[in-house]
Amino acid sequence: MDARDPLAHFRSRFHFPKTNSVHDCIYLAGHSLGLQPKAAGSYLEQELQDWARFGVEGHFHARNPWVPYHRLLTQQTAALVGAEPSEVVVMNSLTVNLHLMMASFYRPTPTRNKILVEGGAFPSDQYAVNSQIRFHGFDPASALLELTPREGESFLRDEDIASLIEREGSSIALILLGGVNYVTGQAFNVEEITKAGHRAGCIVGFDLAHAAGNLPLHLHDWGPDFAVWCSYKYLNGGPGCVGGCFVHERHARAWNLPRFAGWWGHDENIRFQMGPDFHPMAGAEGWQLSNPPILALAPLRASMEIFAEAGMERLREKSVHLTAYLEFLLHQSLQSSRGSPHFTLVTPPQPERRGAQLSIRLPRAGRALCARLAAEGVIGDWREPDIFRVAPAPLYNSYQDVYQFVQRFTAALTQT
Ligand SMILES: Cc1ncc(COP(=O)(O)O)c(C=O)c1O
């Protein structure tokens, strides 16, 4: 499979961590922090050189002038998430963008004030949502609505999401779900959820932290009101890298929407007149606050170039096979353990309901097992209380990585 893989050569364009053992690193943590593209250093170095050479003049005279620098990422970002260029902007980090979007799009009223989230959403999302509810004078005890799987099941059923939206829709102001749940790896049907939410009169937004660069997305056509994501997971932008934000075209000129303003969202034609009145730019760029961190954007450019070359559709095609192979080998490992399973898979088995990640529930001594594997250079990550998450990233992982991972994982299990 590796010999026939048309994307195999991209692996050599990434740095793999060094290990202390004789074995090479098996890196299956792209769902947490993607690997460094080898070209990232030269992109960064160019900006450091231009800063040294031009000082403040670099804003207009650097080889890639810094004032419009964030736009070097716009086309590729729009292509990645299936949006019009005017619908996306690369700015801030995820939780900041989530707050900015909720400042505009969570408009609770006495009768419609609830936010619908997935139960056990990423903690930062829970804190953000609860604080927004309180900020508007409501109580999360009544205004937060959580979707939870049925008794004994580990992920949500599509029909349960749809029926809850239908049942409760008239009291829901905002539906905010992940594109892919960070614990279970379940991918949600963004299009259907958006349609159901809009039918019920709700605003619909998505946290695509685990979906961007993992699944093909068609945000413009699917029609959510907004989406936010980070760029350090599948997008390999580096630790704490600048995130992305999508605002649907239908809101591009919604000047009556309240928003938290900053000078980088102000009409660029009159930005440097330094006037006191805020005139937002049309589209997603109108939600920017600050001038962008050039040194954080530079490495992301290296990765987005690679994504543009590889193409999301081809990456997804490989990803489906790679993750199915991982699942197949894990099932084999379970069968050979002769009826005393040490683990279960909590990620949906249907390819359309998951991305690259598989989440393995390890009831016994799982944390220690993961730490031991990590010390040997077999890297996934652990989420309390009992989940080991692994994700073969199609851009740099091979079928051999997957095979070797399952060998080492099974061996470690039998030693526990
Ligand atoms: C689903 C999800 N939401 C939010 C965050 C928080 O992101 P940030 O620290 O960039 O705000 C993360 C980080 O891993 C995440 O996985």
The ligand as an ORCA input file, in Angstrom:
! r2SCAN-3c Opt
* xyz 0 1
  C     -12.219     21.008     20.103
  C     -11.312     22.079     20.640
  N     -11.829     23.278     20.951
  C     -11.044     24.256     21.466
  C      -9.690     24.059     21.679
  C      -8.883     25.178     22.271
  O      -8.087     25.785     21.334
  P      -7.241     27.130     21.623
  O      -6.295     26.813     22.730
  O      -6.528     27.365     20.330
  O      -8.202     28.200     21.972
  C      -9.115     22.817     21.348
  C      -7.678     22.584     21.574
  O      -7.147     21.526     21.454
  C      -9.952     21.795     20.828
  O      -9.460     20.595     20.525
*
